[in-house]
Amino acid sequence: MSVFSGPRSLLRAFGRAPSGERLARIRRSPHFKDGAFTNPGGPSRIRPSGSMRGFAKVYFDKEQRLRRMPGTAVPVHESTLADLARPPATGLRLTWMGHSSVLAEIGGRRVLFDPVWSERCSPVSFAGPKRLHPVPVPPAALGPVDVVVISHDHYDHLDMPTIRALAGTDTLFAVPLGVGAHLEHWGVPAGRLRELDWHEQTEVHGLTLTATPARHFCGRGLRNPQHTLWASWVVACAEHRIYHSGDTGYFEGFKDIGAAHGPFDATMIQVGAYSDFWPDIHMTPEEGIRAHLDLQGGQPHGVMLPIHWATFNLAPHPWSEPGEGTLSAARDAGAPVALPRPGEPVEPAAVRTPARPWWRAAAPVPAEESA
């Protein structure tokens, strides 16, 4: 999908700031204080802590840069329309499309989280983080989607070309408070938007969708006032419950979400793009497993699907580290974890920890071995 065709397209990709009744509703939110949305547990550091020079030294070091890229082609499972048209045997199926994009089939409905089909997560097509593997399932092979759920408005979660393509279908969109302004600007009719504050719910085709807290921040323009909310999401039907973390730092609120809405058949938890430079807004794999257990009331119910890794190079850690870290932490905790290739459908009730993790075949060769 192309993003940029001139200055007007660039400005459109930035989205639109909330105004009118939407802005008035934001100002009435209990989570909006002193002109900005606030995080649970107090302010977060949303830019690299320490010196920018120190961060740049780590991030742009040649050897470190090579470790952040796969060494060979990332193995992708290419599902077809026929594959996805077959209903899940257990009534619940998750297909990780890479990064935070997941197609969830639950209660006979199809929910698409944070779909990003563009080649770059950027407002322009010629710069910004580029895909490290192809899109495993093209939009035409997805089939009908009942509801698209957006966690927040950063480019690696809210992709204008993908949204504009979906705007031409019958799908509904569930978004955090304020994010609807972007979608309306890109052609989504107001009547197909469900815009929620934390702890608010909406009913969509027999599913209950609840926006729940997360610890992150927002913004996609040159100036980023915190006027759009970020959220995690609970999707529930009579038989199943699932949770998508969006982007978040670890916080004690996972226990509250689990107590109110869990336990879950599956959680989709962010485990990549973490760094000591921004510890408050992204989780490490160990924190991701801890969050999963918090959501389950401390017991290893359900399955964790790690997300937000392997697709875009967004942090200083090695490319394969989130996979290895999640596998190790899950084994230590005795927590079941799904580690599918991008595009590979999994049914949480039938998940088995892989004997040979797929990412090891594509992991970069350490510098001392390639010398």
C-alpha positions in Angstrom: 0.0 0.0 0.0 1.4 3.4 -0.9 1.3 6.1 1.7 2.8 9.3 0.2 1.9 11.1 -3.1 2.6 14.6 -2.1 2.3 17.2 0.7 -1.5 16.8 0.9 -1.2 13.1 1.4 1.4 13.7 4.1 -0.9 16.0 6.0 -3.7 13.5 5.6 -1.6 10.8 7.1 -1.0 12.9 10.2 -4.7 12.6 10.8 -7.0 15.2 12.4 -7.1 16.5 16.0 -10.3 16.0 17.9 -12.7 19.0 17.9 -16.3 20.0 18.7 -18.3 17.5 20.7 -15.5 14.9 20.5 -13.1 17.3 22.2 -15.7 18.3 24.7 -16.2 14.6 25.6 -12.4 14.2 25.9 -12.3 17.1 28.4 -15.0 15.4 30.5 -13.1 12.2 30.7 -11.8 11.4 34.3 -8.5 10.4 32.6 -8.0 13.8 31.0 -6.2 16.2 33.3 -4.4 19.5 32.8 -4.9 19.4 29.0 -3.8 15.8 28.4 -4.7 12.1 28.9 -2.8 10.7 31.8 -1.4 7.2 32.5 -2.5 4.9 35.4 0.1 5.2 38.1 1.3 8.6 37.1 3.3 10.2 34.3 5.5 8.1 32.0 8.8 8.9 30.4 7.7 8.9 26.7 11.1 9.8 25.3 14.5 8.1 25.8 15.8 8.6 29.3 19.5 9.4 29.8 21.4 11.2 27.0 20.3 11.2 23.4 23.9 10.7 22.6 24.0 7.5 24.5 20.8 6.3 22.8 22.2 7.1 19.3 25.4 5.3 20.1 23.6 2.1 20.8 20.9 2.4 18.1 23.1 3.4 15.2 26.1 1.2 16.0 26.8 -1.0 12.9 27.2 -4.3 14.7 24.1 -3.6 16.9 22.1 -2.6 13.8 22.9 -6.0 12.1 21.7 -7.8 15.2 18.4 -6.0 15.0 17.7 -7.5 11.6 16.9 -11.1 10.6 19.8 -12.9 9.1 17.7 -14.6 6.4 14.1 -14.4 5.1 11.6 -14.6 7.9 9.4 -17.7 7.4 5.9 -16.7 6.8 2.8 -18.9 6.7 0.7 -17.9 3.7 -2.9 -18.5 4.7 -5.5 -18.5 1.9 -9.1 -17.3 1.8 -10.2 -20.9 1.9 -8.0 -21.5 5.0 -9.6 -18.6 6.9 -13.1 -19.4 5.7 -13.1 -22.7 7.6 -14.5 -22.1 11.0 -12.3 -22.8 14.0 -13.0 -26.3 15.5 -12.9 -24.9 19.1 -14.8 -21.6 18.3 -11.7 -19.5 18.8 -8.8 -18.9 16.4 -6.0 -16.3 16.3 -4.0 -15.5 13.2 -1.0 -13.2 14.0 -0.2 -11.1 10.9 3.0 -9.7 12.4 3.7 -6.9 14.8 0.4 -6.2 16.7 -2.0 -7.1 13.9 -4.1 -10.1 14.8 -7.2 -11.6 13.2 -9.4 -13.1 16.0 -12.3 -15.4 15.2 -14.5 -15.5 18.2 -18.1 -16.3 18.8 -18.7 -16.8 15.0 -17.4 -13.2 14.4 -14.1 -11.8 13.0 -12.2 -9.1 14.9 -9.1 -7.5 13.4 -6.7 -5.8 15.9 -4.4 -3.0 14.8 -4.2 -3.9 11.1 -1.1 -2.5 9.4 -0.6 -3.7 5.8 1.7 -0.9 4.5 5.4 -1.5 3.7 6.5 1.1 6.3 4.9 2.3 9.6 5.4 5.9 8.6 3.5 8.8 7.2 5.6 8.5 4.0 6.5 5.6 1.7 10.2 6.4 1.3 11.3 6.6 5.0 10.6 5.1 8.3 10.7 1.5 9.7 10.3 -1.0 6.9 8.8 -4.5 7.0 11.1 -7.3 7.8 8.8 -9.9 6.3 6.0 -9.7 3.7 2.3 -9.4 4.7 1.3 -13.0 5.2 -2.3 -12.5 4.2 -3.3 -9.9 1.6 -6.4 -7.9 2.4 -8.3 -9.6 -0.4 -7.7 -13.0 1.3 -9.0 -11.9 4.7 -12.6 -12.2 3.9 -15.3 -10.1 5.7 -14.3 -8.5 9.0 -17.0 -7.7 11.5 -15.1 -5.1 13.6 -11.6 -3.5 13.5 -10.2 -2.7 16.9 -7.5 0.0 17.2 -5.3 0.3 20.4 -3.8 3.8 19.7 -2.8 6.2 16.9 0.9 5.5 16.4 1.8 4.5 12.9 2.7 0.9 13.7 -0.8 0.4 15.0 -3.0 2.8 13.0 -2.2 2.7 9.3 -4.0 5.2 7.0 -3.9 3.1 3.8 -5.2 0.0 5.6 -8.0 2.0 7.3 -9.0 3.6 4.0 -9.2 0.2 2.3 -11.4 -1.1 5.2 -13.5 2.0 5.1 -15.0 0.8 1.9 -16.3 -2.4 3.5 -19.1 -2.9 6.0 -16.9 -3.3 9.0 -17.3 -1.4 12.2 -14.4 0.3 14.0 -13.8 0.3 17.8 -11.3 2.9 18.9 -10.1 4.8 22.0 -11.5 8.2 22.7 -10.3 10.8 20.3 -9.0 8.4 17.7 -12.2 8.6 15.7 -11.2 12.0 14.4 -8.5 10.4 12.4 -10.8 7.7 11.0 -13.5 10.1 10.0 -10.8 12.2 8.3 -9.9 9.1 6.2 -13.5 8.3 5.2 -14.9 6.1 7.9 -18.6 7.2 8.5 -19.3 8.3 12.0 -22.1 5.7 12.2 -19.6 2.9 11.9 -17.4 4.2 14.8 -17.5 3.0 18.4 -15.3 5.4 20.4 -14.7 4.5 24.0 -13.0 5.8 27.1 -11.4 3.3 29.5 -13.9 1.0 31.2 -16.6 1.8 28.6 -18.2 -1.1 26.6 -20.0 -1.5 23.3 -21.9 -4.4 21.9 -21.0 -5.5 18.3 -22.7 -8.5 16.6 -23.1 -10.4 19.9 -19.6 -9.5 21.1 -18.8 -7.2 24.1 -15.9 -4.9 23.5 -14.4 -3.1 26.5 -11.6 -0.5 26.4 -9.3 -1.0 29.3 -6.3 1.0 30.6 -2.8 0.8 29.2 0.4 2.7 30.1 1.6 4.4 26.9 1.1 7.7 25.0 -0.2 9.0 21.7 0.4 11.2 18.7 1.2 11.0 15.0 1.8 14.7 13.9 4.6 17.2 14.3 3.1 18.3 17.6 1.7 15.6 19.8 -0.6 16.9 22.5 -2.0 13.9 24.4 -5.6 14.4 23.1 -6.2 10.9 21.8 -6.4 8.0 24.2 -4.5 4.7 24.1 -6.1 1.5 25.3 -5.9 -2.3 25.7 -9.0 -4.2 24.8 -11.2 -7.1 26.0 -13.4 -8.9 23.6 -15.9 -11.4 25.0 -18.8 -13.6 23.9 -20.7 -16.3 25.8 -18.0 -18.9 25.3 -14.7 -17.1 25.0 -12.7 -14.1 26.3 -9.6 -12.6 24.8 -7.4 -9.6 25.6 -5.2 -7.4 23.4 -2.6 -5.2 25.2 -1.9 -2.7 22.5 1.4 -1.0 23.6 1.9 -0.6 27.3 4.5 -0.6 30.1 3.9 -3.0 33.0 1.6 -1.7 35.7 -0.5 -3.1 38.5 -3.7 -2.4 36.6 -3.4 -5.8 34.8 -4.6 -7.4 38.0 -7.7 -5.2 38.0 -8.4 -5.9 34.4 -8.1 -9.7 35.0 -10.4 -9.5 38.1 -13.0 -7.5 36.2 -12.9 -9.4 32.8 -10.8 -12.5 33.1 -9.7 -15.2 33.1 -9.0 -15.2 29.3 -8.8 -18.0 26.8 -6.0 -16.1 25.2 -4.1 -12.9 25.8 -2.2 -11.0 23.0 0.7 -9.2 24.9 3.3 -6.7 23.6 6.8 -8.1 24.2 9.0 -6.3 21.7 10.5 -2.8 21.1 11.4 -2.5 24.7 14.5 -0.6 26.0 16.1 0.7 29.1 15.7 4.1 27.4 11.9 3.9 27.7 11.0 1.4 30.4 7.6 2.9 31.2 5.8 2.4 27.9 6.8 -1.0 26.5 7.2 -4.4 28.3 10.1 -6.9 28.2 9.2 -10.5 27.5 9.5 -11.2 31.3 7.1 -8.4 32.1 4.8 -9.6 29.3 4.5 -13.0 31.0 4.0 -11.3 34.3 1.2 -9.3 32.8 -0.4 -12.4 31.4 -0.4 -14.1 34.8 -1.8 -10.9 36.4 -4.6 -10.9 33.9 -5.3 -14.6 34.7 -5.5 -14.1 38.5 -1.9 -15.5 38.9 -2.8 -18.8 37.4 -1.6 -20.0 34.0 -5.1 -20.2 32.5 -5.4 -19.6 28.8 -2.6 -19.0 26.3 -0.4 -16.0 25.7 0.3 -14.9 22.1 3.3 -12.5 22.0 2.9 -9.5 19.7 4.7 -6.3 18.7 7.9 -8.1 17.5 9.7 -9.5 14.4 8.0 -7.2 11.9 9.5 -3.7 12.3 12.9 -2.6 13.7 11.9 -0.2 16.5 14.3 -0.7 19.4 18.0 -1.5 20.2 17.4 -5.2 21.2 18.3 -8.1 18.9 15.6 -9.1 16.4 15.0 -12.6 17.9 15.4 -11.7 21.5 11.6 -11.2 22.2 10.9 -14.7 21.0 13.7 -16.3 23.0 12.8 -14.2 26.1 9.1 -15.1 25.9 9.8 -18.8 25.5 12.2 -18.8 28.5 9.9 -16.7 30.7 6.9 -18.8 29.8 8.7 -22.1 30.7 9.9 -20.7 34.0 6.3 -19.6 34.8 4.7 -22.8 33.5 2.5 -20.6 31.3 1.3 -21.9 27.9 2.4 -19.7 25.0 1.7 -19.7 21.3 4.6 -18.8 19.1 3.3 -19.1 15.5 4.9 -17.9 12.4 3.4 -14.7 11.0 0.2 -15.8 9.2 -0.1 -19.1 10.9 -3.6 -19.6 12.5 -3.6 -21.1 16.0 -6.5 -22.3 18.2 -5.6 -21.5 21.8 -7.2 -24.7 23.1 -4.8 -26.8 21.0 -1.6 -24.8 21.5 1.7 -26.7 22.1 5.0 -24.9 22.8 7.2 -25.4 19.7 10.1 -27.8 19.9 12.0 -25.9 17.3 11.1 -22.1 17.4 10.7 -20.8 13.9 12.7 -17.6 14.4 16.0 -19.4 15.1 16.4 -20.3 11.4 16.2 -16.6 10.5 18.2 -15.1 13.5 21.2 -13.0 12.6 24.6 -14.7 13.0 26.6 -13.3 15.9 29.5 -11.0 14.7 32.1 -13.3 16.3 30.8 -16.3 14.2 30.6 -14.4 10.9 34.1 -12.9 11.2 
